[in-house]
Amino acid sequence: MRAVIQRVSAASLTVADERIGEINSGLLVLLGITHDDTESDATWLAEKISKLRIFADDAGSMNRSLIDITGQALVVSQFTLHARTHKGTRPSFNDAAPPEIAEPLYEYFCAEFRDRLGPKSIATGKFGAMMKVALVNDGPVTLVLDTPNRE
C-alpha cells in the first residue's frame, strides 16, 4: 500500500461537476493499493498517517500530528501510484490491485482512519470515478509512505 500525503489548508473533490468532498486544514491522502496488500497494511498506514508529526507547533517546528490539530483528511483512491514507468513511455498499471481487491481495502482504510480522527474528520472520493481534486498545499509538505512490505 502506498500513500502520497499532502499537508493542505483546503482541499476538495468533484465528480461529474458535483462537489462530493471538502476539507479545511489537514491532509490530502492519495491511496494506492496493490495485489498483496492486506487489512493489516491498511491499519498500519492509517495509524502512521494519523500520528505523523508534520504540522507546526507554537515554535513553528513540525511537531504536531493530524490528531493533535484536530485536522481533517480527504482520502482518494489512486491506482496510478503503482505505475511502472521503467520501460518505454507508457505506464503499466499491472501492479495496481483490481477493483474487487482494492475497493474493500480502500473502504477498510477509510474506516480505520475515521476511527482515529473522528466520524466527521474524513471526506472520501468515489472509488473508480474520474475525479477532480483541488488543493491548497500548505508548506508545501508532500510525503510518500509505503507500508513496511513495500519499502
C-alpha positions as a printed Julia matrix, in Angstrom:
151×3 Matrix{Float64}:
   0.0    0.0     0.0
   1.31   3.42   -0.9
   0.09   6.86    0.14
   1.07  10.26   -1.08
   0.08  12.74    1.59
  -0.01  16.49    1.18
  -0.48  18.93    4.02
  -3.25  21.27    2.93
  -5.07  24.33    4.16
  -8.03  23.28    1.99
  -8.91  20.5    -0.47
 -11.99  19.45   -2.38
 -13.1   16.7    -4.71
 -15.52  16.96   -7.62
 -17.14  14.14   -9.62
 -19.26  15.0   -12.68
 -19.44  18.68  -11.67
 -20.69  17.8    -8.17
 -18.51  18.54   -5.14
 -18.57  15.33   -3.09
 -15.84  16.0    -0.55
 -14.23  19.01    1.05
 -11.9   19.66    3.98
 -10.14  22.54    5.63
  -6.77  22.23    7.38
  -5.4   18.71    7.25
  -4.18  16.13    4.76
  -4.98  15.06    1.24
  -4.26  11.33    1.1
  -3.85   9.67   -2.3
  -4.02   5.92   -1.68
  -2.69   3.22   -4.0
  -3.39  -0.45   -3.37
  -1.58  -3.4    -4.89
  -2.38  -7.14   -5.18
  -0.92  -8.38   -1.93
  -1.97  -5.55    0.39
  -3.96  -6.59    3.46
  -6.14  -5.13    6.18
  -3.1   -5.08    8.47
  -1.34  -2.85    5.91
  -4.34  -0.51    5.93
  -4.38  -0.43    9.74
  -0.64   0.29    9.9
  -0.92   3.09    7.33
  -3.95   4.72    9.0
  -2.1    4.7    12.32
   1.09   6.07   10.77
  -0.59   8.91    8.88
  -2.82   9.97   11.78
   0.2   10.28   14.11
   2.76  11.66   11.64
   4.12  14.9    13.11
   4.09  17.26   10.14
   2.1   20.22   11.48
   3.71  23.21   13.16
   3.73  23.62   16.93
   3.78  27.02   18.65
   7.51  27.35   17.93
   6.99  26.65   14.21
   8.57  23.18   14.28
   6.86  20.23   12.63
   5.89  18.56   15.87
   2.11  18.05   15.77
   0.03  15.31   14.19
  -3.32  15.37   12.44
  -4.82  14.13   15.72
  -3.09  16.91   17.68
  -4.5   19.67   15.48
  -7.94  18.02   15.17
  -7.43  18.17   11.43
  -9.36  16.63    8.58
  -8.41  14.3     5.75
  -9.6   13.83    2.19
  -8.84  10.26    1.06
  -8.76   9.5    -2.66
  -8.09   6.09   -4.23
  -5.43   6.33   -6.93
  -4.32   3.19   -8.74
  -1.74   5.18  -10.72
   0.52   5.31   -7.63
   1.61   1.75   -8.53
   2.52   2.58  -12.14
   5.65   1.01  -13.57
   7.49   3.51  -15.71
  10.95   1.97  -16.13
  10.41   0.65  -19.66
   9.1    2.7   -22.53
   6.92   5.75  -22.23
   3.54   4.2   -21.47
   3.0    3.38  -17.77
   1.99  -0.16  -16.81
  -0.63  -0.47  -14.09
  -0.32  -4.24  -13.62
   0.86  -3.77  -10.03
  -2.35  -1.98   -9.04
  -4.94  -4.22   -7.41
  -8.13  -4.86   -9.37
 -11.28  -3.15   -8.06
 -12.59  -6.28   -6.31
  -9.47  -6.25   -4.1
  -8.78  -2.51   -3.94
 -12.23  -1.14   -3.13
 -12.8   -3.15    0.08
  -9.28  -2.26    1.27
  -9.86   1.41    0.44
 -13.09   1.33    2.48
 -11.3   -0.5     5.31
  -8.5    2.09    5.34
 -11.06   4.92    5.47
 -12.85   3.24    8.39
  -9.57   2.75   10.27
  -8.58   6.36    9.63
 -12.04   7.58   10.71
 -11.72   5.58   13.95
  -8.58   7.53   14.79
  -9.75  11.01   13.75
 -13.48  11.01   14.41
 -16.54  10.39   12.26
 -16.71  13.84   10.65
 -12.99  14.24   10.03
 -12.75  12.16    6.84
 -14.05  13.0     3.38
 -13.65  10.47    0.59
 -13.62  10.23   -3.13
 -15.8    7.96   -5.23
 -13.96   4.74   -5.95
 -13.31   4.22   -9.67
 -14.73   7.58  -10.72
 -12.98  10.29  -12.72
 -12.32  12.92  -10.06
 -11.05  16.46   -9.98
  -9.03  17.28   -6.9
  -8.37  20.87   -5.89
  -5.99  21.71   -3.08
  -4.03  24.45   -1.43
  -0.76  22.76   -0.47
   0.49  24.1     2.85
   4.26  24.4     3.01
   4.43  22.67    0.61
   4.7   19.43    2.55
   4.35  16.25    0.47
   5.42  12.79    1.63
   5.3    9.3     0.13
   4.63   6.46    2.57
   4.84   2.77    1.78
   3.71   0.02    4.1
   6.67  -1.96    5.53
   6.37  -4.77    2.95
   6.9   -2.17    0.16
   9.99  -0.37    1.48
